[in-house]
Amino acid sequence: MKMKKFRGTVAVAASLLLMGPAVEAAAAPPPPPACGYNCPGLVVVGNWLWLPSIGVDQYQWAYVTPGSPYWHLLRFPA
């Protein structure tokens, strides 16, 4: 019985170790857009928002969680 528990624990630990990099790679942001800091309008790629396109002085993407109020504003602007 102890051996079964040990094997189960090892299997769960191994799956968590192998799953971590896959989840991180799936959430990797896209490359910067060609417009850089001078985007003419809102830049959204999937669930990623390009911050300089909304006036934020940071050269990076922000992840917008699906279902959040911000996500709805990006999908259905007023």
C-alpha positions in Angstrom: 0.0 0.0 0.0 2.8 2.4 0.8 4.4 1.7 -2.6 1.2 2.7 -4.4 1.1 6.0 -2.5 4.7 6.7 -3.3 4.2 5.9 -7.0 1.2 8.1 -7.1 3.0 11.0 -5.4 5.9 10.6 -7.8 3.6 10.6 -10.8 1.7 13.7 -9.7 5.0 15.6 -9.0 6.4 14.6 -12.4 3.3 15.7 -14.2 3.4 19.1 -12.4 7.0 19.6 -13.3 6.4 18.8 -16.9 3.2 20.9 -17.1 4.8 24.1 -15.8 6.8 25.0 -18.9 3.9 24.2 -21.2 1.6 26.6 -19.4 4.2 29.3 -19.3 4.9 29.0 -23.1 1.1 29.1 -23.8 0.9 32.4 -22.0 3.9 34.0 -23.7 3.1 37.5 -25.1 3.4 38.1 -28.8 6.3 40.1 -30.2 6.1 43.9 -30.1 4.0 45.4 -33.0 5.8 47.2 -35.8 4.3 50.6 -34.7 6.2 50.5 -31.4 5.4 53.6 -29.3 3.6 55.3 -32.2 0.5 53.1 -32.7 -2.4 55.0 -34.3 -5.0 53.1 -32.3 -5.7 50.3 -29.8 -3.5 47.2 -30.4 -5.0 43.9 -29.1 -3.7 40.5 -30.1 -5.8 37.7 -28.5 -6.0 38.6 -24.9 -2.9 40.8 -24.9 -3.1 44.6 -24.9 -0.1 46.7 -26.1 0.3 49.3 -23.4 1.8 52.1 -25.5 -1.4 52.0 -27.6 -3.4 53.3 -24.7 -0.9 55.9 -23.6 1.1 53.9 -21.0 4.8 54.7 -21.2 5.9 51.0 -20.9 7.1 49.1 -23.9 5.3 45.8 -23.0 2.1 43.8 -23.3 -0.5 43.4 -20.6 -2.6 40.3 -20.3 -6.3 40.9 -20.1 -8.1 38.2 -18.2 -11.1 36.8 -20.2 -14.4 37.7 -18.7 -13.0 40.7 -16.8 -14.6 44.1 -17.2 -11.6 45.3 -19.2 -11.8 42.3 -21.5 -15.5 43.2 -22.3 -14.5 46.8 -22.9 -11.8 45.7 -25.4 -14.2 43.3 -27.2 -17.2 45.6 -27.2 -16.1 49.3 -27.0 -18.8 51.9 -26.2 
